[in-house]
Amino acid sequence: MYIILPNNIDTMSSDTNVFDTTEKVDILVKTAFGFPSADESRAWYEETTVPFNDYSIGEDILIDKIPAIPDFNTNGIVRSAADIGLVSSNFVNYAATGDKSLCSIVDDSTGVIRRIRLLILDETPQLATPGASWYKLNMRILMQLDFVGLPK
């Protein structure tokens, strides 16, 4: 299951415009020692504010072909917050009925991609640069989202 978070998210949360060797090594070292990589200015042993998650749930292994044009609004399947281990207060203007284009959680017609609208993320605490990393805990997995500038 792929997760799409629309609303013009800037996916580069780096001080460089490329994913350079230093950043790659930093991520590999932090992963090897069992620490998250939320702030590139921190050493691996200082990354203690968010729990590390390196497991893969079997059903989440990505073996399905991603549709070129996902169908959310016509034949999509609306999900509730409880279906994915969240509650309605985790969203801005939560909706699970009515117009599918306005519903908070919709699987595309193939069941491969999930669209999540207006999920309220939690800022990773104690970062050198506030707002550099965001995440959301649910009852099943840690949804690690490293995006810049997502308002709460």
C-alpha positions in Angstrom: 0.0 0.0 0.0 1.5 3.3 -1.0 0.4 6.4 0.9 -0.1 9.7 -0.9 -0.3 12.9 1.1 -1.4 15.7 -1.3 -1.4 19.4 -0.8 1.9 20.5 -2.5 4.3 18.9 -0.1 8.0 19.8 -0.6 9.7 16.4 -0.5 13.3 17.6 -0.1 14.1 18.3 3.5 17.8 18.9 3.1 20.2 21.7 3.2 21.5 20.7 -0.2 19.8 20.4 -3.5 21.0 16.8 -4.0 21.0 13.6 -2.0 24.8 13.7 -1.6 27.2 11.1 -0.3 27.4 12.6 3.2 23.6 12.4 3.7 23.5 8.8 2.4 26.3 7.7 4.8 24.6 9.5 7.7 21.3 7.6 7.0 23.1 4.3 6.7 25.0 4.7 9.9 21.9 5.8 11.8 20.0 2.8 10.4 22.8 0.4 11.3 22.8 1.5 14.9 19.0 1.5 15.1 18.3 5.2 15.2 15.9 7.3 13.1 17.2 9.9 10.7 15.1 12.9 11.5 17.8 15.6 11.7 20.9 15.5 9.5 22.7 17.8 11.9 22.6 15.3 14.7 25.0 12.4 15.3 23.4 9.0 15.4 23.5 8.7 19.2 21.6 12.0 19.6 18.5 10.8 17.5 16.4 9.6 20.5 13.2 11.7 20.3 11.3 9.4 17.8 11.3 5.6 18.1 13.2 3.8 15.4 11.2 1.4 13.1 13.0 -1.0 10.7 10.4 -3.7 10.3 8.3 -4.4 7.3 4.8 -5.8 7.6 4.3 -8.5 5.0 1.2 -7.0 3.5 3.1 -3.7 3.0 5.8 -5.1 0.8 5.3 -3.3 -2.4 4.8 -5.9 -5.1 1.7 -4.5 -6.8 2.0 -2.4 -9.9 1.2 1.3 -9.3 -1.7 2.5 -11.5 -0.7 5.3 -13.8 -3.9 7.2 -13.0 -5.3 6.2 -9.6 -9.1 6.2 -9.4 -10.1 7.6 -5.9 -13.2 9.7 -6.6 -15.3 7.4 -8.8 -14.7 3.8 -7.8 -12.4 4.4 -4.7 -13.1 2.7 -1.4 -13.6 5.1 1.6 -11.9 4.0 4.8 -12.5 5.2 8.3 -9.8 6.5 10.6 -10.3 3.4 12.8 -9.5 1.2 9.7 -5.9 2.5 9.8 -5.4 2.8 13.5 -6.3 6.6 13.9 -9.2 8.6 15.2 -11.1 11.4 13.5 -9.4 14.1 15.6 -6.1 13.2 13.8 -7.5 15.0 10.7 -8.6 18.5 9.8 -12.2 18.4 8.7 -12.5 14.6 8.9 -15.0 13.1 6.5 -15.8 9.4 5.9 -19.0 9.8 3.9 -20.4 11.7 1.0 -18.3 13.0 -1.9 -15.2 10.8 -2.2 -13.1 13.7 -3.3 -13.6 15.2 0.2 -13.2 12.0 2.2 -10.2 11.9 4.5 -9.0 8.3 3.6 -9.7 6.7 0.2 -8.1 3.6 -1.3 -8.0 3.7 -5.1 -10.1 1.3 -7.1 -7.2 -1.3 -7.3 -6.5 -1.1 -3.5 -2.8 -0.4 -4.2 -2.7 3.3 -3.3 -4.3 5.1 -0.3 -5.0 8.9 -0.4 -4.9 10.6 3.0 -6.2 14.2 3.2 -5.4 16.7 5.8 -3.7 14.4 8.3 -2.4 16.3 11.3 1.3 15.4 11.7 3.4 15.7 14.9 6.6 17.7 14.6 9.7 15.7 15.6 10.8 17.2 18.9 14.2 18.7 19.6 15.3 19.4 16.1 18.1 21.8 15.2 15.8 23.2 12.6 12.2 23.3 13.8 9.8 21.8 11.2 12.4 19.8 9.4 10.8 16.4 10.2 7.2 15.3 10.9 5.7 11.9 11.8 2.4 10.3 12.8 2.0 7.3 15.2 -0.9 5.0 14.8 -1.8 1.8 16.6 0.0 -0.4 14.0 3.0 1.4 12.4 5.1 4.6 12.6 4.3 6.6 9.5 7.7 8.4 9.1 7.2 11.5 7.0 10.2 13.8 6.4 8.6 16.8 4.8 9.2 20.5 5.3 6.6 23.1 6.1 3.4 21.1 6.8 1.3 23.2 9.1 -0.6 21.6 12.0 
